[in-house]
Amino acid sequence: MNILMVSHYFESHRGGVEIVAGQLARAFTRLGHRVTWAACDSDRPPGDRATCERAVPLPANNLLERRTGIPYPLPLPTAVGRLAREVRAADAVLVQDGFYLPCLLAQRCARQVGKPAVLVQHIGTVPYNNPILRLAMQLLSRLLTRPALAAADQVVFISELTRRHFATLRFRRPPLVLFNGVDTSVFVPLPPGTDRSALRQALGLDPARPVILFVGRFVEKKGLQHLQQMASCRPDWTWALAGWGPIDPAAWSLDNVHVFSNRSGPTLAPLYQAADALVLPSVGEGFPLVIQEALACGLPVACGDDTATADPAATPFLVGVPVRTTDPTATAEAFMAAFDAILANRDAALAQRQIRADFARERYSWDKMAGSLLAAFR
């Protein structure tokens, strides 16, 4: 099958949606299908045939992200014709989220020429603190995302949380819920008996202090204001922050904050293995891939209480904490109480690492997700 996959960015951008797109492209390729990946030309396209047969950079303006941190590229007029040609050449079209303009254009082209299109919806809406951004997000969801979901040949939600957000919509076919996979050959717990102190020293982390890990973009919706409050209140804990974005945690001038800005994919695994727990005080998420990676490495996870319900099977392994976007102090206190409980039983948490890892290995698979998407196309 010739599959055209469309996302707003390529994987080198390092956002969750585009990382998922890259993993699915490789899974389709492993299963013997030909993948063409079209995305805005803001980032370097993949150059290896193991990911996709061809990459198609779409001319776009990425000024909005550079100015505000909101990842919303605007395709230029020349991108429309290029995308239409790729749709006509494909057997099926996979659209990664109905919020982004390149994806909406691809879906519309597919409908016009009668090509089957599956829309994978990752998020609902993001409740930004800024009232203008919040209103803009709500309007875009109402004017773009919801009509796209209603018109799609098949909608796939990556979490129960996202499905519930759009529960009032009428779909052409009953929507599916397919959870993202995780590479359990890379994201694994440290082997029993391995010296975690040596790993922490190699990463520049204090072996004697608890290590709380955050992985994600450094933007408002990921809860960076809450993380700053936590790190300020608990100088006796090490806060390892892996990611990039317009917010710079190094500017907080906190000695217990360590920033890792150049890690992605396999290079993140040592951080998960070295940490005591993962923190994710975000809002407006579906089911972030970092939670699945952390579980595969055996980590306890504290996240927003909504996010903790995204996969009911995973809920027993997650600590849900209320996230109050307008009250960083109360949110930080609630997360720190959760980590106090986790760290009070560090020996038990270590003993349960393999249980979490076994759950993730059995529950999440890129090849299984790709196979279900292929069945939807057929």
Secondary structure, DSSP 8 states (H G I E B T S, - for coil): -EEEEE-SS-GGG--HHHHHHHHHHHHHHHTT-EEEEEEETTS-----TTT-SEEEEE-EE-HHHHHHS----EE-HHHHHHHHHHHHH-SEEEEE-TTSHHHHHHHHHHHHHT--EEEEE-------SSHHHHHHHHHHIIIIIHHHHHH-SEEEESSHHHHHHTTTS--SS--EE------TTTS----TT--HHHHHHHTT--TTS-EEEEES-SSGGGTHHHHHHHHHH-TTSEEEEE--SSS-GGGG--TTEEEE-S--GGGGHHHHHH-SEEEE--SS-S--HHHHHHHHTT--EEEETTGGGSSTTTGGGEEEE---TT-HHHHHHHHHHHHHHHHHTHHHHHHTHHHHHHHHHHH--HHHHHHHHHHHH-
